[in-house]
Amino acid sequence: MKIENQISRAVIAAVKELYAQEVTEAMVQLQKTKSTFEGNYTLVVFPFLKISRKKPEDTAQEIGEYIAKHCEAVADFNVVKGFLNLVIAAEAWISLLNDIHSDDHFGEKPVTEASPLVMVEYSSPNTNKPLHLGHVRNNLLGWALSQIMQANGNRVIKTNIVNDRGIHICKSMLAWLKWGNGETPETSGKKGDHLIGDYYVAFDQHYRDEISQLKKQFIGEGMTEEAAETKAKEEAPLMKEAHEMLVKWEQGDPEVRALWKRMNDWVYAGFDETYKALGVGFDKIYYESDTYLVGKAKVEEGLKQGLFFRKADNSVWADLTGDGLDQKLLLRSDGTSVYMTQDIGTAALRFKDYPALHKMIYVVGNEQNYHFQVLSLLLDRFGFEWGKDLVHFSYGMVELPNGKMKSREGTVVDADELIEEMISDARKTSEELGKFADMSDEERNNIARIVGLGALKYFILKVDARKNMLFNPAESIDFNGNTGPFIQYTYARIRSILRKADAEGQSVPTSLAGDMPINDKEIELIQKMNEYASVVLQAGKDYSPSGIANYCYELTKEFNQFYHDYSILNAEDEKQKIVRLVLAKNVAKIIKNGMRLLGIEVPERM
């Protein structure tokens, strides 16, 4: 049984014995003892004062005496005001270390067929441009959140909704028809998503030129600048053509649909390369071109049921004023759908595919907060059990030193280029620090990839997802401080120690005897490792990958301090060496498992 659980039970028994009152486990507040006091765990006594009707010091003293007598894990205690500091017996720490050592997935809950089914939606790209830095944050958060939910005992379905229809797609298609000359990914040597993105930018450039020319013409005819710009946007031939193409797509025009499929396939192939490089993937992909029709049907169904109402112009709306919101458009007057309609359709398809769905988590930027408030209410009206409890995992934007990203102007920070640069920087930094000595080119390339991506992922995931963040590639690839490479290097160092021990014929035992020697630093390390279980649990409750990331850093820092103060392979005696090898092996295990939850690999050597 965990040390915390043993103490909690002893406290509950003490209160019942001493004060004839039943208390719940929730009232037992245990925390790590401050370094300025003697002890390992501190019990906050204040919640029991109404029961004991005694001073805090007296209550703490009485409970301490009872626990010391009845709880084997507690060796001694001391009282500081209303706080009871407990000193844990060495045997209890060795027992806890054995528990950690015996479980390859310590701190994680098993998943069974009866486990709750959770769906996590992330990525959600448009098929008119390649993935950018904002998508990188989205994908990394979505993947990490999926791993964390699974580590908390949930069956997880990782899903993606691809925005593969609409005016933005038609802009790229039209530009390719006008200026593409039959160019393909093969003939251009470009990834398909980059090729299509170039035509999206080209459309916008030509469109702005048209607006500029028309605006001058209308001003010359006596219009005000504002009126001229409005009319120019309405009259621009390119945009009219794009809208005509969209109508043809909606009507199922064979030529338009064939071109749409061909160009989208190029994009999907490009996306897949980026996802593979990032180390993310999906169990199920949905497409807006399928879901929007289901959404329209659901809205019509809701209209018949009296859930929505139709205005005089034939548009369909949901009245959410009773819920403190406003009226929300669901179908335009011409019968076309809006994003909300599509999300309703996607939800309906998902529930049909996975009837046992327990929770739905949407990883979408915080600019969509209101959208998901509305979606939650609408899905609840439709009777989806998880509708009202859907989770919008709302995250902040990634900011750059030179401002926000704008894909229409082609100034976006491209995901593929970013990945390539991170790997290149990792290779350069590793070479400068002499970490590639005696390695083959293949191993150097692999470690550069692991470190470069680890730096990128960790830098993004260590930040509270709700906050906007400034991404600094140079700062992320640092072998010191709160970075991915620092944690990866420590893991590789431990693995090197274990290999040396093995080469010396020193194996790591499967368990330790209860009388093994242990010092205060080693106890601190065991206590820090033990926190992993509660960190994983809290990360699942808070939907917070940053909690895992920062724990991994704290554990790494704690181990490095220990390693600085104490030798492992040259310990004073054999028993100390064995304890320290078991400690090192389990620190490495927890680092590897924690980083795995973040989608970060750790190299066996660096």
Secondary structure, 3 states (H helix, E strand, C coil): CCHHHHHHHHHHHHHHHHHCCCCCHHHCCEEECCCCCCCCEEEECHHHHHHHCCCHHHHHHHHHHHHHHHCCCEEEEEEECCEEEEEECHHHHHHHHHHHHHCCCCCCECCCCCCCEEEEECCCCECCCCCEHHHHHHHHHHHHHHHHHHHECCEEEEEEEEECCCHHHHHHHHHHHHHCCCCCHHHHCCCHHHHHHHHHHHHHHHHHHHHHHHHHHHHHCCCCHHHHHHHHHHHCHHHHHHHHHHHHHHCCCHHHHHHHHHHHHHHHHHHHHHHHHHCCCCCEEEEHHHHHHHHHHHHHHHHHCCCCEECCCCCEEEECHHHCCCEEEEECCCCCECHHHHHHHHHHHHHHHCCCEEEEEEEEEHHHHHHHHHHHHHHHHCCCCCCCCCEEEEECCEEECCECCCCCCCCCCEHHHHHHHHHHHHHHHHHHCCCCCCCCHHHHHHHHHHHHHHHHHHHHHCCCCCCCEECCHHHHCCCCCCCHHHHHHHHHHHHHHHHHHHHCCCCCCCCCCCCCCCCHHHHHHHHHHHHHHHHHHHHHHHCCHHHHHHHHHHHHHHHHHHHHHCCCCCCCCHHHHHHHHHHHHHHHHHHHHHHHHCCCCCCCCC
